[in-house]
Amino acid sequence: MATEKIRRIKDLDTLKALGHPLRMKLYRALYVAGTATASQLAEQVDEAVSLVSYHLRKLAAHGLIEDAEAGGDARERWWRRADVGISTRDEDFRDAPESAAVHAALSRMHARQLSEMYESYLDTQAAWPGDWRSATFSSEYLLSLTAEELRRLGDELNEVITKWRVQGQAARDSGDTEGRENVAVHTYGFPFRT
């Protein structure tokens, strides 16, 4: 991985590039695979290789993914994510109506895809071993915070998740894959009024 930090996307063109549902799926699939070719990713997302290649080039043009050195057939291009993750913030896009609309659309698409991931788990939950079903959690907390406290809470949660991400990646890199699965952790923090 080129960097060990979450990349904060602040420009509209990169936001638009990521705003395509297939591109978001490909980005997520590269997280799971580590490195992959367009052919391998096309099988995972059930799309034509030519279409997947096109969208991978768009992601690469905006620095979201990059070429990866990989063994095997040198005729195939291997890809990996350029960063450990990405984030966006409303404050970077709210000054122009187009930017705000694109950010809102990306956020909605992302929320739908995350919901679909969780629903897929729920649909297959019975097929998972008992220890995995027992370890799975879903929580909601309703807090009374200031905007600054919410920002600090988000920073602290990111630190905790980063600790576990680094630990899991180190184990994976060392070949310690026994009992390991990919795990999605979704956290949200936003104001609401009743």
N, C-alpha and C positions, 0 to 999 in steps of 0.2 A: 504494500500500500504506500502510495506516495506521501501521505500525511497521516498523522494519528489523531487528527481533530475532526470534529463535525464541521462541514463546510456550510457557512451561512450564505444562502443565495440572496443577492441584493439587486441583481440587474434583471430587467424585464425580459430580455431575449433568452437568458438561461431559464427563467421561470416558464416562459412559453414552451421552450424545448422540452422541459420536464412535464409539462401539462398534458401530454398525450397519454391516455390510459395504457397503451401497449409499452410505451417507454418506461413508465413507472413500474410495470410488471417486469420488464427486462432488467431494470436497475435492481429490483428486489431479487430476481432470479440470480443475478451475478453475486449478490451477497451470499446466497445459499451455496452456489457453486464455487465461489472463490475466483476461478477463471473458467472461461467457456468459449466455445466457438459459436458463430451464428447458427450453424447446423444443430448444435446441442441445445441452444436456447430456443430455436424454432420448435423442436420437439416438446420442450417444456411448456411453451405457451400456445402450442397448436396453431402455428401460423406458418406461412411460406418463408423459406430461407431468405429469398430476395427481399421480402418485406421486413424481416427481422434485421437483415444487414443494413438496409436503408435507415431504420430507426437507431441502430447501434452507431452508425456514422454521425447521425444528428446529436446523439448524446456525447459522442467523442468531440465533436466540433465545439461543444460548450464546456469541455473539460470535466464532464461528469463521469466518464469512463475513459480508459486508456488501453493501449496495447499491453499485453502481458507476455512475458517470456514463458513459454511452456514447451515441454518435450512433445514428441510425437510428430505428426505430419506437418512439415514446414510450409506446406501449401495452404494451410488454413490459418486464418488470423484469430488469435486468442485475445480475449478481452478481460478486463477486471475493472472494478470501481476505482475511481481516482482518490476517493476519500472514504473514511470509515462510515460516513453518513452525511446527510444533508438536513438543513433546517431553513425555515423561512419565518419572517416576523412581519406582522401587519405594518409596523412603523416604517419599513423600507419601501412600501408600495402605496401608502395611503394618500400621497400628495397629488397623484394624477388619477382621474377617473378610470382610464384604461388599465393602469397598473393595479389599482385596487380591484377592478373587476376580474383581471387575470388571476390575481392572488386568491380572491374568493373562490373562483372556479377551481383552481388547483387544490385548495383546501377542502372543498366539497368532494372532489374526486378522490382525494387521499382518504378522507373519512369514509367514503363508500367502500373503497378497497379494503381498508382496515376492518370495517364491519363484515365484509364478505369473508375475510380471512377467519375471523372469529366464528362466524356462522358455519363455515366449512369445518372448523374444529368441532363445533357442537354437533354437526351432522355425523361426524365420524368418531365422536367421543367414546362410544362403547367399544370400538376396536382397539383403543389404546390400552396398554397394561395398567393395572390398578395403581401402581406407584406414580405414573404420569397423571392419571385422573385425579389422584389425591393431591398432587403438587400444583395443579392448575388452580388459579384464583381469579376472581373478578371482584373488584371493590369499587365502591363509590363513597367519597367523603364530601360532605358539604361544610365548607369552612367560611369564616368571616375574616377577610384579610384586606389589607390595603394593596394598591397596585404594586408597590415596592416589595411587600411581603410575598405576593404572588410570584414576582420575578425571582426573588431569592429562593422560594420553594422550588421553582423550575430548575434553577441552577443546581440546587442540592440534589434533586432527583436525577439530573443528568450526571452528576458526579458518581452517584451510586451505580447507575446503569453502566457508566463507562468502566468502573472497577470490574464489574461482572463480565462485560464485553471483552476487556483485555485479558482477564483470567481464562475465559472460554477460548479465545483465539490462541493464546499461548498453549493451551492444552491441545487444541486441534493441530497447531503447527508442529507440536512434538509427537504427534501420532496417537495421542490419548483420545480415542474416539469411542471407547467402550461406554455404552449407555448414554451417549450424547445425542441430542436432537436439536434442531433449530427451534428457537423459542422466540415468539413475538411478545414484546411488552409494549403496550400502548398506554400512554399517560396523556391526560389533557388537563389543562387548568384554564378556566375562563369564567368571567363574571356572569351572573344571571340574577334576575329579579322575579319574585313570585307574583 
